[in-house]
Amino acid sequence: MPKTVADVMSRDLVTVKPQTPIQEAIKIIAERRISGLPVIDAEGNLVGILSETDLMWRESGVPEPAYITILDSVIYLENPARYERELHKALGQTVGEVMSKGSVVTIKPEAFLREAAQLMHEKKINRLPVLDENDRVIGILTRGDIIRAMAAEVE
C-alpha cells in the first residue's frame, strides 16, 4: 500500500503568528534546526510561510534597482515596487512583514507521498503545510521527511 502524507508528515508542529517578533522566529528556526515555519492567524488558518530565504534579506541587504538617467530623467530597468517589497522584508520587525505571502502550496493528509514529492519538485519548495478538512494546519511535510521514508523502505 502506498504511503500517504499522514504516514510521514511531522506532527510536532512549530508555528508562529504574523505579530511574532522576527528575532523570536529566527531563534526558533536556529534552535529547532528547521528551515521554515508556517505562519497562522488566531483561528489556526495558514496565512504564510517564513523561510530561511525570507530571513536572508536581513543579512545580505537589498541591492538598489538598476536604472539609467537620460536628460535628468530616471528610468528604472527593474520594477521599483519589487525593490520596495524586498527592502520592507529586510527591515521588517515582525514575521508578518518578512514572511512569504500569497498562495502557499499545501497538501491534504490523505494525499499519496508520491504526489507530495512531485508537487515539491515541480514547485521547487522544501516544505508543504498539511491542512485538515477545515483548512487548519495539522502538520508539515519536508523533503527530509520524504527521504527518511525512502530510507526506511530500503532497510
C-alpha positions as CSV (number, residue, x, y, z in Angstrom):
1,M,0.0,0.0,0.0
2,P,1.5,3.4,-1.0
3,K,2.3,5.7,1.9
4,T,0.3,8.9,2.5
5,V,1.4,12.3,3.7
6,A,-0.2,11.5,7.1
7,D,2.1,8.5,7.4
8,V,5.2,10.6,7.1
9,M,4.5,14.2,8.0
10,S,5.9,15.8,11.1
11,R,3.1,16.3,13.7
12,D,5.4,18.1,16.2
13,L,4.4,21.4,14.5
14,V,6.0,24.7,15.4
15,T,4.1,27.7,14.1
16,V,4.3,31.5,14.6
17,K,1.9,34.3,14.2
18,P,2.2,37.4,12.0
19,Q,2.8,39.6,15.0
20,T,5.7,37.3,16.4
21,P,8.9,39.4,16.6
22,I,11.3,38.4,13.8
23,Q,14.1,37.8,16.3
24,E,12.0,35.2,18.2
25,A,11.3,33.4,14.9
26,I,15.0,33.4,14.0
27,K,15.8,31.9,17.4
28,I,13.1,29.1,16.9
29,I,14.5,28.2,13.4
30,A,18.0,28.1,14.7
31,E,17.3,26.1,17.9
32,R,15.0,23.6,16.2
33,R,17.2,23.3,13.2
34,I,14.4,23.7,10.8
35,S,14.3,25.6,7.5
36,G,10.9,27.4,7.8
37,L,7.8,28.0,9.9
38,P,4.1,28.0,9.0
39,V,2.5,31.3,9.9
40,I,-1.0,31.1,11.3
41,D,-3.7,33.5,12.4
42,A,-5.6,33.4,15.7
43,E,-8.0,30.8,14.2
44,G,-5.2,28.5,13.1
45,N,-5.5,29.4,9.4
46,L,-2.4,29.4,7.3
47,V,-1.5,33.0,6.2
48,G,2.1,32.5,5.0
49,I,5.4,30.8,5.4
50,L,8.6,32.1,7.0
51,S,11.6,30.5,5.3
52,E,15.4,30.9,5.6
53,T,15.2,32.6,2.2
54,D,12.9,35.3,3.7
55,L,15.4,35.8,6.5
56,M,18.4,36.1,4.3
57,W,17.4,39.6,3.2
58,R,18.3,40.8,6.7
59,E,21.9,39.8,6.4
60,S,22.5,40.2,2.7
61,G,20.8,43.5,2.2
62,V,18.8,44.6,-0.8
63,P,20.6,45.8,-3.9
64,E,19.3,49.1,-5.3
65,P,17.3,48.7,-8.5
66,A,19.3,49.2,-11.8
67,Y,18.5,52.5,-13.5
68,I,19.8,54.9,-16.1
69,T,19.5,58.7,-16.4
70,I,18.7,60.4,-19.6
71,L,18.2,64.2,-19.7
72,D,17.7,64.4,-15.9
73,S,15.1,61.6,-16.0
74,V,15.5,58.4,-14.1
75,I,14.5,55.2,-16.0
76,Y,14.3,52.1,-13.8
77,L,15.5,48.9,-15.6
78,E,13.7,46.8,-12.9
79,N,10.4,47.2,-11.1
80,P,10.9,49.7,-8.3
81,A,7.9,48.1,-6.5
82,R,9.9,44.9,-6.2
83,Y,12.7,46.8,-4.6
84,E,10.3,48.3,-2.1
85,R,9.0,44.9,-1.1
86,E,12.5,43.5,-0.7
87,L,13.5,46.5,1.4
88,H,10.4,46.1,3.6
89,K,11.4,42.4,4.1
90,A,15.0,43.4,5.0
91,L,13.9,45.9,7.6
92,G,10.8,44.0,8.9
93,Q,10.5,43.6,12.6
94,T,7.7,41.0,12.7
95,V,7.1,37.7,11.0
96,G,4.1,39.3,9.0
97,E,6.4,41.9,7.5
98,V,9.0,39.3,6.4
99,M,7.1,36.1,5.5
100,S,6.2,34.9,2.1
101,K,2.6,35.7,1.5
102,G,0.2,34.8,-1.3
103,S,-0.7,31.4,-2.4
104,V,1.1,29.0,-0.2
105,V,1.3,25.5,-1.6
106,T,-0.4,23.0,0.8
107,I,-1.5,19.4,0.8
108,K,-4.1,17.2,2.5
109,P,-3.0,14.3,4.8
110,E,-4.7,11.6,2.6
111,A,-2.6,12.5,-0.4
112,F,-0.1,9.9,-1.5
113,L,3.6,10.6,-0.7
114,R,4.5,10.3,-4.4
115,E,2.0,13.2,-5.2
116,A,3.6,15.3,-2.5
117,A,7.1,14.7,-3.7
118,Q,6.1,15.5,-7.3
119,L,4.5,18.8,-6.1
120,M,7.5,19.8,-4.1
121,H,9.8,19.0,-7.0
122,E,7.7,20.9,-9.6
123,K,7.2,24.0,-7.3
124,K,10.8,23.9,-6.1
125,I,9.7,24.1,-2.4
126,N,11.2,22.5,0.7
127,R,8.1,22.1,2.8
128,L,4.4,21.5,2.5
129,P,2.0,22.5,5.2
130,V,-0.6,19.8,5.7
131,L,-4.2,21.0,6.1
132,D,-7.2,19.1,7.6
133,E,-10.7,19.2,6.2
134,N,-11.2,22.6,7.9
135,D,-8.0,24.0,6.3
136,R,-6.2,24.1,9.7
137,V,-2.5,23.3,9.8
138,I,-2.1,19.8,11.3
139,G,1.4,19.0,10.2
140,I,4.2,19.7,7.8
141,L,5.9,17.6,5.2
142,T,9.5,18.3,4.4
143,R,11.9,16.9,1.8
144,G,13.8,15.3,4.8
145,D,10.6,13.5,5.8
146,I,10.3,12.0,2.3
147,I,14.0,11.0,2.2
148,R,13.6,9.3,5.7
149,A,10.6,7.4,4.4
150,M,12.5,6.3,1.4
151,A,15.4,5.1,3.6
152,A,13.0,3.1,5.8
153,E,11.8,1.2,2.7
154,V,15.4,0.2,1.9
155,E,16.0,-1.3,5.3
